[in-house]
Amino acid sequence: MCTAKVERHPQVLHLPAPHIWQLTPSPQDVVLGKGRGEEGALVVTLELHVRENLGDDDVLKLTKWAWERCVGALGRGREDAEVTVGVVRG
């Protein structure tokens, strides 16, 4: 996925394995036609570990950059993917 590029970023000290879930519609949603299809929605969470003294502006830039990399790796046309990037200082 996108983690190889993100973990090599000079501001990232550590990147635990991402958590990835694939949601599937309930049987009732499928019967009512509310399902998202066979693939289901994806939920991806990343947790970037950075220096304790990394400034807020740099954290925001890094978060946006990592989010863009992951969304790009999942496919830009994929509307059923949610990517969350968390930052841990220290």
C-alpha positions in Angstrom: 0.0 0.0 0.0 1.2 3.5 0.7 3.2 2.8 3.8 6.6 2.4 2.2 6.8 5.9 1.0 5.3 7.3 4.2 7.7 5.5 6.5 10.7 6.9 4.6 9.6 10.5 5.1 12.3 12.2 7.2 9.8 13.5 9.8 8.3 10.0 10.5 10.1 8.2 13.3 7.9 5.1 13.3 4.9 3.9 11.4 3.0 0.9 12.8 1.2 -1.3 10.4 -2.0 0.4 9.1 -5.4 -0.9 10.1 -7.6 -1.7 7.2 -11.2 -2.8 7.4 -13.5 -3.7 4.6 -17.1 -3.0 5.5 -19.9 -5.2 4.0 -23.5 -4.2 3.8 -26.0 -6.0 6.1 -28.3 -8.5 4.5 -31.2 -6.1 5.1 -29.4 -3.3 3.2 -28.8 -5.7 0.2 -32.5 -6.7 0.1 -33.5 -3.0 0.2 -31.0 -2.1 -2.5 -28.9 0.1 -0.1 -25.7 -2.0 -0.4 -22.5 -0.6 -1.8 -21.8 -3.6 -4.0 -19.7 -6.7 -3.4 -16.5 -4.8 -2.6 -17.8 -2.9 0.4 -16.3 0.3 1.8 -12.7 0.5 3.0 -11.6 2.1 6.2 -7.9 2.7 6.6 -6.1 4.3 9.6 -2.5 5.3 9.8 -0.7 6.4 12.9 2.5 8.5 12.3 5.0 8.8 15.1 6.9 12.0 14.9 9.4 14.1 17.1 7.8 15.7 20.1 8.8 19.1 19.0 7.5 19.0 15.5 5.5 22.2 14.9 1.8 22.2 14.2 2.2 23.5 10.7 4.6 20.7 9.9 2.2 18.1 11.4 -0.6 19.4 9.3 1.5 19.3 6.1 2.7 15.8 6.9 -0.8 14.6 7.7 -2.1 15.9 4.4 0.8 14.5 2.5 0.4 11.0 4.0 -3.4 11.1 3.4 -2.9 12.0 -0.3 -0.4 9.1 -0.7 -2.9 6.6 0.8 -5.9 7.9 -1.2 -3.8 7.7 -4.3 -2.7 4.2 -3.6 -6.3 3.1 -3.0 -7.4 4.6 -6.3 -8.6 8.2 -6.8 -11.9 7.1 -8.2 -12.7 5.0 -5.2 -15.5 6.9 -3.3 -16.1 4.3 -0.7 -12.7 4.6 1.0 -12.2 6.5 4.2 -8.6 7.3 5.2 -7.7 8.6 8.6 -4.2 9.8 9.5 -3.3 10.2 13.2 -0.1 11.7 14.6 1.6 10.8 17.8 4.3 13.1 19.1 7.2 11.8 21.1 
